Amino acid sequence: GAVRASSAGLAARARQIGKIVLSWPGRQPSSQDMPLVRPDGTYWVTGGLGALGLFTAGWLAARGAGHIVLTGRNLPTPVAEKKLAEIRQNGAGVTVEVADVSLRDDVERVLGVIRKACPPLRGIIHAAGVLADGVLRHQSWERFETVLRPKVTGAWNLHQATRHLSLDFMVLDSSVAGLLGSPGPAHHCAANAVMDSRAQM
C-alpha cells in the first residue's frame, strides 16, 4: 500500500516499505487542475486493454466521459471484458478496436471509426507499452525497438494524425524510470525519457 511521508527521508534510507507518496503544504489540487472530461466527447486510450488502460478508462467514465475508445494489439481477455462491462454500467459508451498505434495506418483507421460512429474526439491518453527486460549487455537493438516502438513511434503517429484537431488534452503516460533508471528495462527507461521530452514540445 501507499505510505504518506512529509519528506523524502524514507526513500533516502532505502527502506522497503512499499510506495512512498510525498505531500507538500500549500494549495490543494482542484477540479480546475484536471483535464476537462465531457459527456459529449470521445476519449481514446491506447494500450486500453491492459491494466493501466482499463484503470484509465474507469477513471474517465467516473468523471462523465461520454464515449471511450480502447485500442490494443489483442482482443480483450475475460478479465478485461468484465472491467469493460463495469465501465459501461457507469454510463459511458465503449468501443474496442484491435490496433497497433506504432502503425500509422492503424491510427488513421481508428480515427476513421471515431469520425463515423462516435462523438468528437476530445482527448487521447497514450498508455501503450511493452516490456522486454534484460541486463544491458544482453540487450539487442531488436529488443530496444520492441519496447520503443509502441511508446515512441506510437506517440509520434498520434501527434501527426491529430495535430489538426482541437483536442482538450493529449496525455503521454511515462514513468519515473525515465529519470531514475531501473535494473533490467533500459529500453523502457529510454522510451519514458522520450515521452517526457516529447510532452515538452
C-alpha positions in Angstrom: 0.0 0.0 0.0 0.9 3.7 -0.2 2.8 5.3 2.7 2.4 9.0 3.2 5.6 10.9 4.2 6.3 14.6 4.7 9.8 14.3 3.1 12.0 12.0 1.1 13.9 10.8 4.1 12.3 7.3 3.9 13.3 7.0 0.3 16.8 8.1 1.0 17.2 5.4 3.6 16.0 2.9 1.0 13.7 1.1 3.4 11.5 -1.3 1.6 8.1 -0.2 2.8 6.1 0.0 -0.4 5.2 3.1 -2.4 6.0 6.5 -0.9 3.6 9.3 -1.5 5.1 12.7 -0.9 3.0 15.7 0.1 3.8 19.4 0.5 1.8 22.0 2.3 0.1 24.7 0.2 -2.7 24.8 -2.3 -4.6 21.6 -2.8 -5.4 20.5 -6.3 -8.8 21.4 -7.6 -11.0 20.1 -10.4 -9.7 23.0 -12.5 -6.3 21.4 -12.4 -7.6 18.2 -14.1 -8.2 17.7 -17.8 -11.7 18.5 -18.9 -13.8 15.4 -19.5 -17.0 16.0 -21.4 -20.2 13.9 -21.7 -20.4 14.8 -25.4 -16.8 13.8 -26.2 -14.8 10.8 -27.1 -11.6 9.8 -25.3 -9.1 7.4 -26.9 -6.9 5.3 -24.6 -4.1 3.4 -26.3 -3.0 0.2 -24.6 -6.5 0.4 -23.4 -7.0 -3.3 -22.7 -4.1 -3.6 -20.2 -4.3 -2.9 -16.5 -3.3 0.7 -16.8 -5.5 1.4 -19.8 -8.6 -0.2 -18.1 -7.9 1.8 -15.0 -7.7 5.0 -17.0 -10.9 4.1 -18.8 -12.7 3.6 -15.5 -11.3 7.0 -14.3 -12.7 8.7 -17.4 -16.1 7.0 -17.1 -16.4 8.0 -13.4 -15.8 11.6 -14.4 -18.5 11.6 -17.1 -16.8 10.8 -20.3 -19.5 10.2 -22.9 -17.5 7.7 -25.0 -14.3 5.9 -24.6 -12.3 4.1 -27.4 -9.9 1.5 -26.2 -7.2 0.1 -28.5 -4.8 -2.8 -28.1 -3.0 -5.3 -30.2 -5.1 -8.2 -29.0 -8.8 -8.9 -28.2 -9.9 -8.3 -24.7 -9.3 -11.1 -22.1 -12.2 -12.3 -19.9 -10.8 -10.1 -17.1 -10.8 -7.1 -19.4 -14.4 -7.9 -20.6 -15.6 -7.8 -17.0 -14.0 -4.4 -16.5 -15.5 -3.1 -19.7 -18.9 -4.2 -18.5 -18.4 -2.2 -15.3 -17.3 0.9 -17.3 -20.5 0.7 -19.5 -22.6 0.5 -16.4 -21.2 3.9 -15.4 -22.9 5.3 -18.5 -20.0 5.6 -20.9 -20.1 4.2 -24.4 -17.2 1.9 -25.1 -15.7 1.0 -28.4 -12.9 -1.6 -28.6 -10.6 -1.7 -31.6 -7.7 -4.0 -32.3 -4.9 -1.7 -33.4 -1.2 -1.1 -33.2 -0.5 2.7 -32.8 3.0 2.2 -34.0 1.5 1.7 -37.4 0.2 4.9 -39.0 -2.5 3.1 -41.0 -3.9 1.6 -37.8 -4.0 5.1 -36.2 -5.8 6.5 -39.2 -8.3 3.6 -39.2 -9.2 4.2 -35.6 -9.7 7.9 -36.2 -12.0 7.0 -39.1 -14.1 4.8 -36.8 -14.3 7.7 -34.3 -15.3 10.2 -37.0 -18.1 7.9 -38.3 -19.5 6.4 -35.2 -18.5 8.4 -32.1 -18.9 11.9 -30.6 -16.0 14.3 -31.5 -12.5 13.2 -30.2 -11.6 15.4 -27.2 -8.7 13.7 -25.6 -6.1 11.0 -26.0 -4.2 9.1 -23.3 -1.3 7.2 -24.7 -0.8 4.3 -22.3 0.5 1.7 -24.8 3.8 -0.1 -23.9 5.5 -3.4 -23.7 8.5 -4.7 -21.7 11.4 -7.0 -22.7 13.6 -6.8 -19.6 17.2 -8.0 -19.5 20.6 -6.7 -18.4 22.1 -4.1 -20.8 24.9 -6.3 -22.1 22.3 -8.9 -23.2 20.1 -6.4 -25.0 19.9 -6.1 -28.7 18.6 -3.3 -30.9 15.7 -5.5 -31.9 14.7 -5.7 -28.2 15.0 -1.9 -27.9 12.8 -1.5 -31.0 10.2 -3.8 -29.5 9.9 -1.5 -26.5 10.4 1.9 -28.1 8.0 1.3 -31.0 4.6 1.4 -29.1 5.6 4.3 -26.9 7.8 6.5 -29.1 6.6 5.7 -32.6 3.0 5.4 -31.3 3.2 8.9 -29.7 4.6 10.4 -32.9 1.9 8.8 -35.0 -0.9 10.1 -32.7 0.6 13.6 -32.8 0.9 13.7 -36.5 -2.6 12.3 -37.2 -4.4 14.6 -34.7 -2.5 17.8 -34.8 -5.1 19.5 -36.9 -7.8 18.6 -34.3 -8.8 20.8 -31.4 -8.2 18.4 -28.5 -8.6 19.3 -24.9 -5.5 17.2 -24.0 -3.1 14.5 -25.1 -1.5 12.6 -22.2 1.7 10.6 -22.7 2.0 8.0 -19.9 5.5 7.9 -18.6 7.4 6.5 -15.6 9.9 7.8 -13.1 12.2 5.1 -14.6 13.0 7.5 -17.3 14.6 9.8 -14.7 15.9 7.4 -12.1 16.6 4.4 -14.2 15.9 0.8 -13.2 17.8 -2.5 -13.4 16.8 -4.5 -16.4 14.4 -2.3 -18.5 17.0 0.1 -20.0 14.9 0.4 -23.1 11.8 1.1 -21.0 13.7 3.9 -19.3 14.8 5.3 -22.6 11.2 5.2 -24.0 9.9 7.0 -21.0 12.6 9.7 -21.2 11.4 10.3 -24.8 7.8 10.6 -23.6 8.9 13.3 -21.0 10.8 15.3 -23.6 8.1 15.0 -26.3 5.5 16.3 -23.8 7.6 19.5 -23.5 7.5 20.1 -27.3 
